Amino acid sequence: MASRPSLTNEELLKQIQAMLGGSDDDPQKVFLKEMLLGVLKLHHPRLDTLDIKILNRTLKELRYAFKVFHPYRHRPKVSLFGSARTQSDDPNYQLAYRFARLLARRGYMVITGGADGIMRAGQEGAGRESSFGVNIMLPFEQGPNAIIADDPKLITFKYFFTRKLLFVKESDAIALFPGGFGTHDEGFEVLTLAQTGKNKPQPIVCLQAPGCDYWDHWHAFITDQLLSRRLINEEDLGLFKIFDSEKAAVEEIETFYRNYHSIRFVDQHLVMRIKHPLSPEQLATLTREFTDLLDEGSFEQRGPLLEELDEPSLKDLPRLVFLFNRRSAARLRQLIDRINTFSAPTPVPSPSQPTAA
């Protein structure tokens, strides 16, 4: 039997009326009103029951997942992908364990699929308290491992697409270990999002144990088939890096955030938040080396824009603001790498007064 809402119709109406009575200056109220309108439109015309069930389950899965992750939103996280079939005596299992353990020691949490193999290794290394399990309902392989089972941070999804969204949305870096179809599916999707600029820039590391050539063969395929046929660009190869050491992989992740903090688009402007300001000489270097990224104008260092007032915790960070042509997310990644090579200049006051774009 289908489950019924726990609230009565009268209680539901009272909540809806309270929501509709909210101020239109509150973005959350506006979005919730739009969602309510979207639900009402499902009757015009009526959809198949299966369509309604998919929408209903999707909303439930995402609402619950957002609730689980919310208390940890200020903790950096790394999503780990790899085979559920990897045994504990496999060097790649042991590498995943050491990698996750080092991440946890550096203050990171890990997100895995919550099953066995590489996923279990990641959660053993990080420990239960620093682990999320993002499991999927399958007839085999995907039951939760003993490390994360019954933990409040274990979430079980029916749909792959909602699960994948959480892996990407909540992570600050992606780590890929040897795996099967699922690992390649997740890996190529992450690379596609990075290449097309549909996800925030983040490090993507491919790990293989010393003596293992899994990612070497994969890289050869990418180069010999995709690059040689001009199906990708040369700079796209910089979206990921291959490591056989947990220390080197963690260093790559930490180096990515040495100065870079985050980005946000405000109208046509790309606003890159950085942790310390650039010197005039460093700014000139960027202009010389990355002018191809500009649609017009130049790189400008400034304080927060008026539109960024909804993120008050970031107001004191310096900004690099420019009109990004959006033609190459891989080149944008190279810009971030270049900024991270600069040493911090002598501290100077950072502009904090909001200004219009």
Sequence and secondary structure as in RCSB ss.txt:
>XXXX:A:sequence
MASRPSLTNEELLKQIQAMLGGSDDDPQKVFLKEMLLGVLKLHHPRLDTLDIKILNRTLKELRYAFKVFHPYRHR
PKVSLFGSARTQSDDPNYQLAYRFARLLARRGYMVITGGADGIMRAGQEGAGRESSFGVNIMLPFEQGPNAIIAD
DPKLITFKYFFTRKLLFVKESDAIALFPGGFGTHDEGFEVLTLAQTGKNKPQPIVCLQAPGCDYWDHWHAFITDQ
LLSRRLINEEDLGLFKIFDSEKAAVEEIETFYRNYHSIRFVDQHLVMRIKHPLSPEQLATLTREFTDLLDEGSFE
QRGPLLEELDEPSLKDLPRLVFLFNRRSAARLRQLIDRINTFSAPTPVPSPSQPTAA
>XXXX:A:secstr
     SS HHHHHHHHHHHHTS TT HHHHHHHHHHHHHHTTBTTB  HHHHHHHHHHHHHHHHHHHHHGGGTTS
 EEEEE  TT  TTSHHHHHHHHHHHHHHHTT EEEE SSSTHHHHHHHHH GGGEEEEEE  SSS S  TTTTT
 TTEEEES HHHHHHHHHHT SEEEE S SHHHHHHHHHHHHHHHHT S    EEEE  TT  HHHHHHHHIIII
IITTTSS GGGGGG EEES HHHHHHHHHHHTSSEEEEEEETTEEEEEESS   HHHHHHHHHH GGGEEEEEEE
EE  BGGGGG GGGTTS EEEEEE  S HHHHHHHHHHHHHS   S      S B  
